[in-house]
Amino acid sequence: MADVAFPLVGKRIWVTGGNGFLGRFVVPELRARGAEVLAPRSTELDLLIPDAASTFIRENRPDGVIHLAARVGGIGANRARPASFFYANMAMGLHLIEACRKGGVPKVLVLGTVCSYPGFCPVPFKEDELWNGYPEESNAPYGVAKKALLVQLQSYRQEYGMRGIFLIGVNLYGPGDHLDLETNHVIPALIRKFLEAKAAGRDHVELWGTGKASREFLFVQDAARGIVDGFEKYEGADPVNLGTGEEITILDLAMKIRAVTGFEGELRFNPAYPDGQPRRKLDTTRALERFGWQARVGLDDGLRSTTEWVRGALGL
């Protein structure tokens, strides 16, 4: 087990995106370990304003920053707004990291994305493969913007001695996710579609793509624990994957969710819509070796928990 290099007891930590899906789990994890947490909403602090982060740091003097804020969505959202996704993610991180340098923030964590990996990356994805190709086209602007922040952290470490770490998150799911079918991710989208189809008595559900693509999914509470473990224990410049190391095809995932929701109709895949990256599966060895983290919640348990939450949120 890795030693705690950055004890959180008594430290003031600013979490950007602290009121988002993932942030709502990271914040209590930090507090449970003795930290004071600052988590202003985006309506209170707009990171797209170049000086906003510098002003906040000057006024609040955080001991550390965890950058979770992102403009993110599923394949459809990435295809519809590639420029918006690139600019927002690049600008927020760029301004924030520079503000942390100028403000002397002792430690900074930036959460990256599996979308940064090459479109045809060898499976399982190892961190050393990150630069061996261009990301899958449907979400490349988002992935490239996030990957650029890794370069910024590494160069700031080299020139300024900044303690910046970069973790790469895989597809997250769990209770509390947003349910907008235009922008949400595959698991909440499928759960909602199946529950609503069941309630309406429909005989089928249409799904994007062929169902052949594979994905890896990490339960949000596991992700939150991994982020805080990394923040406390990891001091290196190398990026680190956070995932389960297990993949599942979208077809098999849909079958699992159909069973959990109790929908008995037909699944109709529409190949006119893109599959996105053919396969996603992370090598999670580095997280275990560098700071002793590994996922605990299996997909079946996580899907049951998430489905119950969605059922309640939708009143179904």
C-alpha positions as CSV (number, residue, x, y, z in Angstrom):
1,M,0.0,0.0,0.0
2,A,1.4,3.4,-1.0
3,D,2.2,5.9,1.8
4,V,0.1,9.1,2.2
5,A,2.3,11.8,0.7
6,F,-0.4,14.6,1.0
7,P,-2.5,14.1,4.1
8,L,-5.9,15.7,3.8
9,V,-6.7,16.4,7.4
10,G,-7.1,20.1,7.9
11,K,-6.4,21.0,4.3
12,R,-8.6,23.2,2.2
13,I,-9.3,21.6,-1.1
14,W,-11.0,23.3,-4.1
15,V,-13.0,20.9,-6.2
16,T,-14.0,22.3,-9.6
17,G,-17.2,20.5,-10.8
18,G,-17.9,19.6,-7.2
19,N,-21.6,19.8,-7.7
20,G,-21.6,17.6,-10.8
21,F,-22.3,13.9,-11.0
22,L,-18.8,12.8,-10.0
23,G,-18.1,15.8,-7.8
24,R,-21.0,14.9,-5.5
25,F,-19.2,11.8,-4.6
26,V,-15.6,13.2,-4.4
27,V,-16.6,16.0,-2.0
28,P,-17.9,13.7,0.8
29,E,-14.9,11.4,0.2
30,L,-12.6,14.3,0.9
31,R,-14.6,15.4,3.9
32,A,-14.5,11.9,5.3
33,R,-10.7,12.1,5.3
34,G,-10.6,15.4,7.2
35,A,-10.5,18.0,4.4
36,E,-12.4,21.3,4.2
37,V,-13.9,21.5,0.7
38,L,-14.6,24.5,-1.5
39,A,-17.0,23.7,-4.3
40,P,-18.6,26.8,-5.8
41,R,-21.1,26.2,-8.5
42,S,-20.4,27.2,-12.1
43,T,-23.0,30.0,-11.8
44,E,-20.9,31.4,-9.0
45,L,-17.5,30.9,-10.6
46,D,-17.1,30.6,-14.4
47,L,-13.8,29.0,-15.2
48,L,-14.1,30.2,-18.8
49,I,-13.4,33.7,-17.6
50,P,-9.6,33.9,-17.7
51,D,-9.0,35.6,-14.3
52,A,-11.8,33.8,-12.4
53,A,-9.6,31.0,-11.0
54,S,-6.7,33.4,-10.0
55,T,-9.2,35.6,-8.1
56,F,-10.7,32.6,-6.3
57,I,-7.3,31.2,-5.3
58,R,-6.1,34.6,-4.1
59,E,-9.3,35.1,-2.0
60,N,-9.5,31.5,-0.6
61,R,-6.0,30.1,-0.5
62,P,-6.7,26.4,-1.2
63,D,-4.0,23.9,-0.2
64,G,-5.0,21.8,-3.2
65,V,-7.2,21.7,-6.3
66,I,-9.0,18.8,-7.9
67,H,-10.2,19.7,-11.4
68,L,-13.3,17.7,-12.4
69,A,-15.2,20.4,-14.2
70,A,-15.7,19.4,-17.9
71,R,-18.0,20.0,-20.8
72,V,-18.9,16.4,-21.7
73,G,-21.6,14.2,-23.2
74,G,-22.2,11.1,-25.2
75,I,-21.3,10.5,-28.9
76,G,-24.3,12.6,-30.1
77,A,-23.3,15.6,-28.0
78,N,-19.6,15.3,-29.0
79,R,-20.6,15.2,-32.7
80,A,-23.0,18.1,-32.4
81,R,-20.7,20.5,-30.5
82,P,-17.0,19.6,-31.2
83,A,-15.8,23.2,-31.1
84,S,-17.7,24.0,-27.9
85,F,-16.3,20.9,-26.2
86,F,-12.7,21.6,-27.3
87,Y,-12.8,25.2,-26.3
88,A,-14.5,24.8,-22.9
89,N,-12.3,21.9,-21.7
90,M,-9.1,23.5,-23.0
91,A,-9.8,26.9,-21.6
92,M,-11.0,25.8,-18.2
93,G,-7.9,23.7,-17.6
94,L,-5.5,26.1,-19.1
95,H,-6.6,29.0,-17.0
96,L,-6.9,26.9,-13.8
97,I,-3.5,25.3,-14.0
98,E,-1.8,28.7,-14.6
99,A,-3.7,30.2,-11.8
100,C,-2.6,27.4,-9.5
101,R,1.0,28.1,-10.5
102,K,0.7,31.8,-9.9
103,G,-1.1,31.3,-6.6
104,G,1.4,28.7,-5.3
105,V,-1.2,25.9,-4.8
106,P,0.7,23.0,-3.3
107,K,-0.9,20.2,-5.3
108,V,-3.2,19.9,-8.3
109,L,-5.1,16.9,-9.8
110,V,-6.6,17.0,-13.2
111,L,-9.0,14.3,-14.3
112,G,-8.6,13.2,-17.9
113,T,-10.6,10.9,-20.1
114,V,-10.4,7.6,-21.9
115,C,-11.5,9.5,-25.0
116,S,-7.9,10.8,-25.2
117,Y,-6.6,7.3,-26.2
118,P,-5.9,6.6,-29.9
119,G,-8.9,5.4,-31.9
120,F,-7.4,2.0,-32.5
121,C,-5.3,1.6,-29.4
122,P,-4.1,-1.9,-28.5
123,V,-6.3,-3.5,-25.8
124,P,-6.0,-3.1,-22.8
125,F,-5.1,0.6,-23.1
126,K,-1.8,1.2,-21.3
127,E,-0.9,4.8,-20.3
128,D,2.3,4.6,-22.5
129,E,0.0,4.2,-25.6
130,L,-1.6,7.6,-25.0
131,W,0.4,9.4,-27.8
132,N,0.5,6.6,-30.3
133,G,-2.4,7.8,-32.5
134,Y,-5.2,10.3,-32.9
135,P,-8.4,9.8,-30.8
136,E,-11.5,8.3,-32.3
137,E,-13.1,11.0,-34.4
138,S,-16.5,11.3,-32.8
139,N,-15.0,12.6,-29.5
140,A,-11.5,13.7,-30.5
141,P,-11.9,17.4,-29.8
142,Y,-12.8,16.6,-26.2
143,G,-10.1,14.0,-25.8
144,V,-7.3,16.2,-27.3
145,A,-8.2,19.1,-25.1
146,K,-8.0,16.9,-22.0
147,K,-4.7,15.3,-23.1
148,A,-3.2,18.8,-23.7
149,L,-3.7,19.4,-20.0
150,L,-1.5,16.5,-19.2
151,V,1.3,18.2,-21.2
152,Q,0.6,21.4,-19.3
153,L,1.0,19.7,-16.0
154,Q,4.1,17.8,-17.0
155,S,5.8,20.9,-18.4
156,Y,4.8,23.0,-15.3
157,R,6.3,20.3,-13.2
158,Q,9.6,20.4,-15.2
159,E,9.9,24.2,-15.3
160,Y,8.1,25.3,-12.1
161,G,8.2,22.2,-9.9
162,M,4.4,22.0,-9.7
163,R,3.0,18.9,-8.0
164,G,0.5,18.1,-10.7
165,I,-1.0,14.6,-11.3
166,F,-3.2,13.4,-14.1
167,L,-5.7,10.5,-13.8
168,I,-7.5,9.0,-16.8
169,G,-11.1,8.1,-16.1
170,V,-13.1,5.6,-18.0
171,N,-16.9,5.7,-18.6
172,L,-18.6,6.4,-15.3
173,Y,-22.1,5.4,-14.2
174,G,-24.1,5.3,-11.0
175,P,-26.9,7.0,-8.9
176,G,-27.1,10.7,-9.5
177,D,-26.2,10.8,-13.2
178,H,-28.1,13.1,-15.4
179,L,-30.9,11.7,-17.5
180,D,-31.2,14.0,-20.5
181,L,-31.3,11.6,-23.5
182,E,-29.7,14.2,-25.8
183,T,-26.5,14.4,-23.8
184,N,-26.2,11.6,-21.3
185,H,-24.0,8.5,-21.5
186,V,-24.9,5.0,-22.5
187,I,-25.9,3.4,-19.2
188,P,-28.4,6.0,-17.9
189,A,-29.7,6.3,-21.5
190,L,-30.4,2.6,-21.8
191,I,-31.9,2.4,-18.3
192,R,-34.2,5.3,-19.1
193,K,-35.2,3.9,-22.5
194,F,-36.0,0.5,-21.1
195,L,-38.0,1.7,-18.1
196,E,-40.0,4.1,-20.2
197,A,-40.6,1.5,-22.9
198,K,-41.8,-0.9,-20.3
199,A,-44.1,1.7,-18.7
200,A,-45.6,2.5,-22.1
201,G,-46.0,-1.1,-23.1
202,R,-43.8,-0.7,-26.2
203,D,-42.6,-3.9,-28.0
204,H,-39.1,-2.6,-28.9
205,V,-36.3,-0.1,-28.1
206,E,-34.1,1.4,-30.7
207,L,-30.4,1.7,-29.8
208,W,-27.5,3.4,-31.5
209,G,-24.9,1.6,-33.6
210,T,-24.4,-2.1,-34.1
211,G,-24.0,-3.2,-30.5
212,K,-20.6,-4.7,-31.3
213,A,-18.4,-2.0,-29.8
214,S,-17.1,-2.6,-26.3
215,R,-16.8,-0.3,-23.3
216,E,-15.6,-0.3,-19.7
217,F,-17.6,1.2,-17.0
218,L,-16.6,2.4,-13.5
219,F,-19.0,2.9,-10.7
220,V,-19.0,6.5,-9.6
221,Q,-18.2,5.8,-5.9
222,D,-15.1,3.7,-7.0
223,A,-14.0,6.6,-9.2
224,A,-14.4,9.1,-6.3
225,R,-12.3,6.9,-4.0
226,G,-9.6,6.5,-6.7
227,I,-9.4,10.2,-7.3
228,V,-8.9,10.9,-3.6
229,D,-6.5,8.0,-3.1
230,G,-4.4,9.4,-6.0
231,F,-4.5,12.9,-4.6
232,E,-3.3,11.7,-1.2
233,K,-0.7,9.1,-2.3
234,Y,0.5,9.7,-5.8
235,E,3.3,12.2,-6.7
236,G,4.4,11.2,-10.1
237,A,4.2,12.9,-13.5
238,D,3.0,9.8,-15.4
239,P,-0.8,9.6,-16.2
240,V,-2.7,6.8,-14.4
241,N,-5.8,4.9,-15.5
242,L,-8.8,4.5,-13.3
243,G,-11.0,1.7,-14.3
244,T,-12.1,-1.9,-13.7
245,G,-10.0,-3.6,-16.4
246,E,-13.1,-5.3,-17.7
247,E,-15.0,-4.7,-21.0
248,I,-18.4,-5.5,-22.2
249,T,-20.1,-5.1,-25.6
250,I,-22.9,-2.7,-25.9
251,L,-25.2,-5.6,-26.9
252,D,-24.3,-7.6,-23.8
253,L,-24.7,-4.4,-21.7
254,A,-28.1,-3.8,-23.2
255,M,-29.1,-7.4,-22.4
256,K,-28.1,-7.0,-18.8
257,I,-30.0,-3.7,-18.4
258,R,-33.0,-5.2,-20.1
259,A,-33.1,-7.9,-17.5
260,V,-32.6,-5.6,-14.6
261,T,-35.3,-3.2,-15.8
262,G,-37.7,-6.1,-16.6
263,F,-38.3,-4.9,-20.2
264,E,-39.3,-7.8,-22.3
265,G,-39.4,-6.2,-25.8
266,E,-37.0,-6.4,-28.7
267,L,-33.7,-4.6,-29.0
268,R,-33.3,-2.9,-32.4
269,F,-29.8,-1.6,-33.2
270,N,-29.6,1.2,-35.8
271,P,-26.2,1.0,-37.6
272,A,-26.9,4.4,-39.2
273,Y,-25.6,5.8,-35.9
274,P,-21.9,5.5,-35.0
275,D,-20.5,3.0,-32.6
276,G,-17.6,5.3,-31.7
277,Q,-14.3,3.7,-30.6
278,P,-14.4,-0.1,-31.4
279,R,-13.1,-1.2,-28.0
280,R,-12.3,0.2,-24.6
281,K,-10.6,-1.6,-21.9
282,L,-8.0,-0.1,-19.6
283,D,-4.9,-1.6,-18.0
284,T,-5.3,-0.6,-14.4
285,T,-2.0,-2.0,-13.1
286,R,-0.4,1.4,-12.6
287,A,-3.1,2.6,-10.2
288,L,-2.6,-0.5,-8.0
289,E,1.2,-0.2,-8.1
290,R,1.5,3.6,-7.6
291,F,-1.2,4.2,-5.0
292,G,-2.9,1.0,-4.1
293,W,-6.3,1.6,-5.7
294,Q,-8.6,-0.9,-7.5
295,A,-12.3,-1.0,-8.2
296,R,-14.6,-2.8,-5.8
297,V,-18.1,-2.6,-7.3
298,G,-18.9,-5.1,-10.0
299,L,-21.1,-4.2,-13.0
300,D,-24.1,-6.3,-12.0
301,D,-24.3,-4.7,-8.6
302,G,-23.7,-1.3,-10.0
303,L,-26.4,-1.6,-12.6
304,R,-29.0,-2.7,-10.0
305,S,-28.2,0.3,-7.8
306,T,-28.3,2.7,-10.7
307,T,-31.5,1.3,-12.1
308,E,-33.2,1.7,-8.8
309,W,-32.1,5.3,-8.6
310,V,-33.3,6.0,-12.2
311,R,-36.6,4.3,-11.4
312,G,-37.1,6.6,-8.5
313,A,-35.9,9.8,-10.3
314,L,-38.4,9.1,-13.1
315,G,-41.2,8.0,-10.9
316,L,-41.4,4.6,-12.6
